[in-house]
């Protein structure tokens, strides 16, 4: 199971946020709200999660809604790992 902090740390690492002023609350917006959070970031984040947690995320599971907020992304990952 992935924790809230682990999800946050993966995003910070992939986006290379040296000054993560984003608190990553559940309602914190991702796609469109963080300049570094683009389609390449989505691929990089998913790849990192797959490798680190030894899971497979199919392309047909990915929707824009998953990346609307930090909470929706984290919940997707929690659901995927249970």
C-alpha positions in Angstrom: 0.0 0.0 0.0 1.2 3.5 -0.9 1.0 6.2 1.7 0.1 9.8 1.2 3.7 10.9 1.9 5.1 8.3 -0.5 2.8 9.6 -3.3 3.8 13.2 -2.5 7.5 12.3 -2.6 7.2 10.6 -5.9 5.6 13.7 -7.4 8.2 16.0 -5.9 11.0 13.8 -7.2 9.6 13.4 -10.7 8.7 17.0 -11.1 12.0 18.0 -9.5 10.3 20.5 -7.2 13.3 22.0 -5.3 11.0 24.3 -3.4 7.8 22.3 -3.0 5.6 25.1 -1.8 2.7 23.0 -2.8 1.4 21.3 0.4 -0.3 18.5 -1.6 -3.5 18.4 0.3 -6.2 16.1 -0.9 -7.8 18.9 -2.9 -4.6 20.3 -4.3 -5.0 20.5 -8.1 -2.3 18.8 -10.3 -2.9 18.8 -14.0 -3.1 22.4 -15.2 -2.2 23.9 -11.8 1.5 22.9 -11.6 3.5 24.0 -14.6 5.7 20.9 -14.5 2.8 18.5 -14.4 2.3 17.7 -18.0 1.8 14.6 -20.1 5.4 13.6 -19.8 5.2 14.0 -16.0 2.2 11.7 -16.0 4.1 9.0 -17.8 7.1 9.4 -15.6 5.1 9.3 -12.4 3.2 6.1 -13.5 6.5 4.5 -14.6 8.1 5.3 -11.3 5.2 3.9 -9.3 5.1 0.7 -11.4 8.8 0.1 -10.9 8.9 1.0 -7.2 5.8 -1.0 -6.2 6.0 -3.8 -8.8 2.5 -3.2 -10.2 1.2 -2.7 -13.7 -1.1 0.1 -14.7 -2.9 -0.5 -18.0 -3.3 2.4 -20.4 -7.1 1.9 -20.4 -7.1 2.6 -16.6 -5.7 6.1 -17.1 -8.2 9.0 -17.3 -7.9 12.7 -16.8 -9.9 12.5 -13.7 -7.2 10.6 -11.9 -4.8 13.6 -12.3 -7.3 16.3 -11.3 -6.2 16.5 -7.7 -3.6 15.0 -5.4 -6.4 13.1 -3.6 -7.8 11.5 -6.8 -4.3 10.4 -7.8 -3.5 9.0 -4.4 -6.9 7.2 -4.2 -6.3 5.6 -7.6 -3.0 4.3 -6.4 -4.4 3.0 -3.1 -7.2 1.3 -5.0 -4.8 -0.2 -7.5 -2.6 -1.7 -4.8 -5.4 -3.3 -2.7 
